[in-house]
Amino acid sequence: MRIRIIPFFFLLCVSLSGVQAQKTNFVKRYWNRLVNDTSDISKPQFLVYPTLAYAPETSWEFGLSSLYVYYAKRDTTNRLSEINGFTFYTLENQYGLWFDHALYSDQNRWFFLGRWRLQSFPLLYYGIGSDSPEEHVAQINGNQIQLKERVLHNLTGPLYAGIELDYQRLSSVEFVPRETDAVDVPPGGRGSANLAFGMGLIYDNRHNVLNVRDGLFSELAFLRYDDAWGSDFSFTSIVSDTRLYRPMNERDVLAAQVLGQFNTGRTPFNQLALMGGESIMRGYYLGRFRDNNQVAAQVEYRFLPLPLGFTNRLGAAAFAGTGAVFNRLSTLSHNDFVWSAGGGLRFLLFPKKDIFTRLDVAFTQEGPGFYIFIGEAF
């Protein structure tokens, strides 16, 4: 299990309070801008903080996370755009550089939604299917690149359509079985490079993607990977992702998500439908379960903030989800579904932009998982 320790940023905040916060004008301005949020609501904000994590396969990991949020042309009627960055290095000489973004142009005419990954980091492989063992059967070391981008134009109201591109490469691969017994190497287990072109249709009326209080996001995406344009594997992927948010009162929000991914053709193991991670089915390692197809759903009740009286900066959330991976719909049964549930604390980082930091603990039938991120899980 990979455990990420609370970012040093919060320890820095605590240490800067009181007397130290008054020692220099620079420290005081920094404190007011990031913690007290005294800046103009329309002004872009940038945050950088170090992180520390540990896992047996990586040893200690030292990282640097960043967040940049802004309104196009500083017009708060535009939707809030965000760029998340993360870079890390481990004592096992592993490294990574991540960028995620959701960018809206002026008057929300264009929407750019993407995920970029460059890393040399181990993948734990448990096998394929819902009946894979609880312990990983192999560790796959290699260099990974993922560039996924959607370029979407507003059609009418909150409806967008456009092109999608996905490039994934796994190279310099070392397939290391956990035990001395031989393990079948899955398709793509020695590495592959695959490029997809496709189309996407998105309904999106969210104003703040990091903390949605009322809205609907729904994406239907079609991607085709083909050797005609240089892919090592030819297959098709269809993704459906719908998220609904409803205010329950002035502060609380009920959120729900239904996700489906469906692959046809010969799909490499690293691009199968992967269950787990920090968003949906929290508590499971990303890829703990993998197969051609996946369906998953979750609900979350958010207290933003808690009615404590002495502060409006602390919140909480409770969540639960279920999901399954399967080869074909005809083989799917109720025994394939697994569950995840938990809760967490929230700290209101940017009050004027309504952005929280979350600390979640998720429980599964195989154990717990811990997550610390800026912004809600979905």
C-alpha positions in Angstrom: 0.0 0.0 0.0 1.2 3.5 -0.9 0.8 6.0 2.0 1.1 9.7 1.3 1.9 11.7 4.3 0.2 15.0 5.0 1.8 17.7 2.8 4.3 19.9 4.5 2.3 22.9 3.4 -0.1 22.4 6.3 2.8 22.1 8.8 4.2 25.3 7.2 0.9 27.0 7.8 0.8 26.0 11.4 4.4 27.1 12.0 3.8 30.4 10.3 0.9 31.3 12.6 1.1 33.7 15.5 4.4 35.4 16.0 6.2 34.1 13.0 3.5 35.4 10.7 4.3 38.9 11.8 8.1 38.8 11.5 8.3 39.7 7.8 6.0 41.4 5.3 6.7 38.7 2.8 5.6 35.9 5.1 2.6 37.9 6.2 1.6 38.5 2.6 2.1 34.9 1.7 0.0 33.8 4.7 -2.8 36.2 3.9 -2.9 35.3 0.2 -2.9 31.5 0.6 -4.5 30.9 4.0 -6.6 33.9 4.7 -7.4 34.4 1.0 -7.4 38.2 1.1 -6.8 38.5 -2.7 -9.4 39.7 -5.2 -11.8 36.8 -6.2 -11.1 37.4 -9.9 -7.3 37.2 -9.4 -5.5 34.0 -10.5 -4.1 32.0 -7.6 -1.0 29.7 -7.5 -0.1 27.2 -4.8 3.0 25.0 -4.4 3.7 22.6 -1.6 6.0 19.6 -1.0 4.7 16.0 -0.4 6.1 12.9 1.1 5.0 9.3 0.5 6.1 5.7 1.2 5.5 2.4 -0.5 7.5 -0.9 -0.4 8.0 -0.9 -4.1 9.2 2.7 -4.2 10.7 3.4 -0.8 10.5 7.1 0.2 9.0 9.4 -2.4 9.7 13.2 -2.4 7.3 15.3 -4.4 6.2 18.8 -5.3 2.5 19.6 -6.0 1.1 22.7 -7.5 -2.3 24.2 -8.4 -3.1 27.2 -10.6 -6.7 28.4 -10.8 -8.1 31.3 -12.8 -11.1 32.8 -14.6 -10.6 33.6 -18.3 -10.1 37.4 -18.6 -10.6 37.6 -14.8 -14.3 37.4 -15.5 -16.0 35.5 -12.7 -19.0 34.7 -14.9 -16.7 32.4 -16.8 -16.1 28.9 -15.3 -13.1 28.4 -13.1 -10.2 26.9 -14.9 -7.6 24.7 -13.1 -4.2 23.2 -13.8 -2.8 20.6 -11.4 0.9 19.7 -11.4 2.8 17.0 -9.6 6.4 15.9 -9.8 8.2 13.3 -7.7 11.4 11.3 -7.2 11.9 8.1 -5.1 14.9 6.6 -3.4 14.6 3.7 -5.9 15.5 6.2 -8.7 11.9 6.4 -10.0 10.4 9.7 -11.1 7.3 11.3 -12.6 5.8 14.4 -14.0 2.0 14.8 -14.1 -0.3 17.6 -15.4 -4.1 17.6 -15.3 -6.1 20.5 -16.6 -9.7 21.7 -17.2 -9.5 25.0 -19.1 -12.4 27.2 -20.2 -12.0 30.1 -22.7 -13.8 33.4 -22.5 -17.6 32.9 -22.4 -16.9 29.2 -22.1 -16.8 28.8 -25.9 -13.9 26.3 -25.7 -13.2 23.5 -23.2 -9.8 21.8 -23.0 -9.8 18.7 -20.7 -6.6 16.7 -20.5 -4.2 14.5 -18.5 -0.5 14.3 -19.2 1.8 11.7 -17.5 5.6 11.1 -17.9 7.0 8.7 -15.4 9.4 5.8 -14.6 7.3 4.0 -11.9 6.4 0.4 -11.1 3.0 -1.1 -11.9 1.6 -3.8 -9.7 -0.1 -6.5 -11.8 -2.7 -8.7 -10.2 -3.9 -10.5 -13.3 -7.0 -9.9 -15.4 -10.6 -10.4 -14.3 -12.7 -10.0 -11.2 -11.2 -13.2 -9.6 -7.6 -12.0 -9.6 -5.7 -12.7 -6.3 -5.4 -10.2 -3.5 -1.6 -10.2 -3.8 0.0 -8.9 -7.0 1.5 -11.6 -9.2 4.1 -9.4 -10.8 5.7 -6.0 -10.8 6.2 -4.3 -14.1 8.9 -1.7 -14.2 9.1 0.6 -17.2 8.9 4.1 -18.6 5.3 5.4 -19.2 3.9 8.2 -21.3 0.3 9.2 -21.5 -1.0 12.2 -23.3 -4.8 12.5 -23.3 -6.5 15.6 -24.6 -10.0 16.7 -25.4 -10.5 19.9 -27.5 -14.2 20.7 -27.4 -16.3 23.6 -28.7 -19.6 24.8 -27.3 -22.6 23.8 -29.4 -25.4 25.3 -27.4 -25.8 26.0 -23.7 -23.7 23.5 -21.7 -23.3 21.1 -24.6 -19.8 20.6 -26.1 -18.5 18.4 -28.9 -15.0 17.9 -30.3 -12.0 15.7 -30.9 -10.2 13.5 -28.5 -6.6 12.1 -28.7 -4.9 9.6 -26.5 -1.3 8.4 -26.8 0.1 5.8 -24.3 3.5 4.2 -24.4 5.1 1.7 -22.1 8.8 1.1 -22.8 12.0 -0.3 -21.3 9.8 -2.9 -19.6 11.0 -5.4 -17.0 8.3 -8.0 -16.0 9.2 -9.3 -12.5 7.0 -12.2 -11.1 6.4 -11.9 -7.4 7.0 -15.6 -6.9 9.3 -18.1 -8.5 6.4 -19.7 -10.4 6.0 -18.6 -14.0 3.4 -15.9 -14.7 1.8 -15.5 -18.1 2.8 -12.2 -19.6 -0.3 -10.3 -20.7 -0.7 -8.6 -24.0 1.5 -5.5 -23.9 3.4 -6.9 -20.9 6.7 -6.3 -22.8 5.7 -2.8 -23.8 3.6 -1.1 -26.4 2.8 2.3 -28.0 -0.7 3.1 -29.0 -2.3 6.2 -30.5 -6.0 6.9 -30.6 -8.2 9.4 -32.4 -11.8 9.9 -31.5 -14.8 12.1 -30.7 -16.4 13.3 -27.6 -19.7 14.7 -26.6 -19.9 16.5 -23.2 -22.7 18.1 -21.3 -21.2 20.4 -18.6 -22.8 23.2 -16.6 -20.4 23.1 -13.6 -19.0 26.4 -12.6 -16.2 25.2 -10.3 -14.8 21.8 -11.3 -12.8 21.5 -8.0 -16.0 21.7 -5.9 -19.3 21.5 -7.7 -22.3 22.5 -5.6 -25.0 22.2 -8.3 -24.7 20.8 -11.8 -24.3 18.0 -14.2 -21.3 16.6 -16.1 -21.8 13.8 -18.7 -19.2 12.6 -21.2 -19.6 10.1 -24.0 -16.2 9.4 -25.7 -15.2 7.1 -28.6 -11.6 6.3 -29.2 -10.0 4.1 -31.9 -6.5 2.7 -31.6 -5.3 1.3 -34.9 -2.1 0.0 -36.5 -3.0 2.1 -39.5 -1.6 5.1 -37.7 1.2 3.3 -35.9 -0.4 1.6 -32.8 1.0 -1.7 -31.7 -2.6 -2.8 -30.9 -5.9 -2.3 -32.6 -8.9 -1.8 -30.4 -11.8 0.5 -29.6 -12.7 2.1 -26.3 -16.0 3.7 -25.3 -16.2 5.7 -22.1 -19.4 7.0 -20.4 -19.0 9.2 -17.3 -21.9 11.0 -15.7 -21.7 13.1 -12.5 -24.7 14.7 -10.8 -24.5 17.3 -8.0 -27.5 18.6 -6.0 -27.5 21.1 -3.0 -29.3 19.8 0.0 -29.2 23.1 1.9 -27.0 26.2 1.9 -23.9 24.2 2.6 -24.4 20.4 2.0 -24.1 18.7 -1.4 -25.1 15.3 -2.6 -23.0 14.0 -5.4 -23.3 10.8 -7.5 -21.3 9.3 -10.4 -21.8 6.4 -12.8 -18.9 5.3 -14.9 -18.6 2.8 -17.7 -15.6 1.8 -19.9 -16.0 -0.8 -22.7 -13.2 -2.1 -24.9 -13.4 -4.3 -28.0 -10.5 -5.8 -29.8 -7.1 -6.9 -28.5 -6.3 -4.5 -25.7 -2.9 -4.2 -23.9 -3.1 -4.9 -20.2 -2.2 -1.3 -19.2 -5.2 0.1 -21.3 -7.8 -2.3 -20.1 -10.6 -0.8 -17.9 -8.7 -0.2 -14.6 -10.6 -0.1 -11.3 -9.4 1.9 -8.2 -7.4 5.1 -7.6 -8.1 8.4 -5.9 -11.4 9.2 -7.7 -13.9 6.3 -8.0 -13.6 3.0 -6.0 -11.3 4.7 -3.6 -9.4 2.2 -1.4 -8.3 -0.1 -4.3 -5.0 0.3 -6.0 -5.5 1.6 -9.5 -5.5 -1.6 -11.6 -6.2 -3.9 -8.7 -9.0 -5.2 -11.0 -8.8 -4.9 -14.7 -10.6 -6.4 -17.7 -12.1 -5.3 -21.1 -15.1 -3.7 -19.4 -15.9 -1.9 -16.2 -19.0 -0.4 -14.6 -18.9 1.5 -11.3 -21.0 3.9 -9.3 -20.5 6.0 -6.2 -22.4 8.5 -4.0 -21.0 11.1 -1.7 -22.5 13.4 0.9 -20.5 16.6 1.5 -20.7 18.9 4.5 -19.1 22.0 3.2 -18.5 23.3 5.8 -19.4 21.6 9.0 -21.7 23.7 11.3 -19.1 24.1 14.0 -19.8 27.7 14.9 -16.2 28.6 15.7 -14.9 28.2 12.1 -16.3 27.8 8.6 -13.0 26.3 7.2 -13.6 22.6 8.2 -15.8 20.2 6.3 -16.4 16.5 5.9 -17.7 13.9 3.5 -19.0 10.3 3.5 -19.0 8.1 0.4 -19.8 4.6 -0.8 -19.4 2.9 -4.2 -19.5 -0.4 -6.0 -18.2 -1.7 -9.3 -17.1 -4.6 -11.3 -14.8 -5.6 -14.2 -15.8 -8.2 -16.7 -14.8 -9.7 -20.1 -18.2 -9.9 -21.7 -21.6 -8.7 -20.5 -22.9 -12.2 -20.7 -20.4 -13.3 -18.0 -21.1 -10.5 -15.6 -22.7 -11.6 -12.3 -23.4 -10.0 -8.9 -20.4 -11.9 -7.5 -18.1 -9.8 -9.6 -19.0 -6.5 -7.8 -16.8 -5.2 -5.0 -17.5 -2.3 -2.6 -15.8 0.7 -1.2 -16.9 3.1 1.5 -15.4 5.7 3.8 -15.2 9.4 4.8 -12.9 12.3 5.1 -12.1 15.7 6.4 -12.1 18.9 4.3 -10.2 22.2 4.8 -11.3 25.3 2.9 -8.1 26.4 1.3 -9.4 29.3 -0.9 -12.6 30.6 0.7 -13.5 33.1 -2.1 -13.1 30.4 -4.8 -14.7 27.7 -2.6 -11.8 25.2 -3.0 -11.2 22.5 -0.3 -8.3 20.2 0.4 -9.5 16.7 1.1 -8.2 13.9 3.4 -10.1 10.7 2.7 -9.9 7.2 4.3 -11.6 4.5 2.2 -12.3 1.0 3.4 -12.7 -2.1 1.2 -13.0 -5.8 1.7 -9.2 -5.9 1.2 -8.1 -3.1 3.5 -8.0 0.7 3.7 -6.6 3.4 1.4 -5.6 7.0 2.2 -5.8 10.0 -0.1 -4.8 13.7 0.2 -5.7 16.0 -2.7 -6.8 19.5 -3.5 -10.4 19.4 -4.9 -13.1 16.8 -4.5 -12.8 13.3 -5.9 -15.3 13.9 -8.7 
